[in-house]
Amino acid sequence: MLRRLEKKDAPFMLEWMHDEDITAGFQRPFMETTLEEVLAFIENSFDEENQNFAFVNEQDEYMGTISLKHICHVNDKAEYAVVARKCAQGTGVTKTATEELLRYAFEELGLHKIYLSVLEENIRAQKFYEKCGFVKEGLETDAVKIKGRYHNHIWYGIVERHI
C-alpha cells in the first residue's frame, strides 16, 4: 500500500540510509544524513514536480520510499525511483508498490511515460525493473561519478498501457 511519507517513517528511512549495502551505488552520501534532515525531506516530499510515497506493510510500517520525480506535464513523463529496507527486499512488496505507483502515474496524473536509470553493474535492479515491465532504452557512458570512479547508466522506460 502506498501513502504519503509521515514523520513516523523517519527512523526507518535512516535505517536504509545508514546501510552501506543499500547506498553503495548512490551518489549522495546518505551515511551522513541526520534525523532532522529526514524530517525536513518528509515535510517537503510531495508537490507538483516530485511526489515521494512510503510503501508499507499490513501494519502500516514503512518498508521503503517510491517516487515520481521531475514530473513534466509538457511531455507527460516522470522519473521513477525506489529504495527498500533490507527487511522488504525479496518479499514482493516493492513490485506491488511499483505497480500501484505506475497505475497512479498513468491513471491519476495522466502521464504517458515513466523512466529511470540504473548503474550498469546493478544486475539485480535491472532484473527487477524488467520484471515490472520497464524496457531497456539505452546506455549512457560515464554518467555518474561515485567515490572517484565513473559508472555507466542504463536507461529504462515504460509507456502508458504497457503495465
C-alpha positions, 0 to 999 in steps of 0.5 A: 500500500502506498501513502504519503511519507509521515514523520513516523517513517523517519527512523526507518528511512535512516535505517536504509540510509545508514546501510552501506549495502543499500547506498553503495551505488548512490551518489549522495552520501546518505551515511551522513544524513541526520534525523532532522534532515529526514524530517525536513525531506518528509515535510517537503516530499510531495508537490507538483514536480516530485511526489515521494510515497512510503510503501508499507506493510499490513501494519502500516510500517514503512518498508521503503520510499517510491517516487515520481520525480521531475514530473513534466506535464509538457511531455507527460513523463516522470522519473521513477525511483525506489529504495527498500529496507533490507527487511522488504527486499525479496518479499514482493512488496516493492513490485506491488508498490511499483505497480500501484505507483505506475497505475497512479502515474498513468491513471491519476496524473495522466502521464504517458511515460515513466523512466529511470536509470540504473548503474550498469553493474546493478544486475539485480535492479535491472532484473527487477525493473524488467520484471515490472515491465520497464524496457531497456532504452539505452546506455549512457557512458560515464554518467555518474561519478561515485567515490572517484570512479565513473559508472555507466547508466542504463536507461529504462522506460515504460509507456502508458498501457504497457503495465 
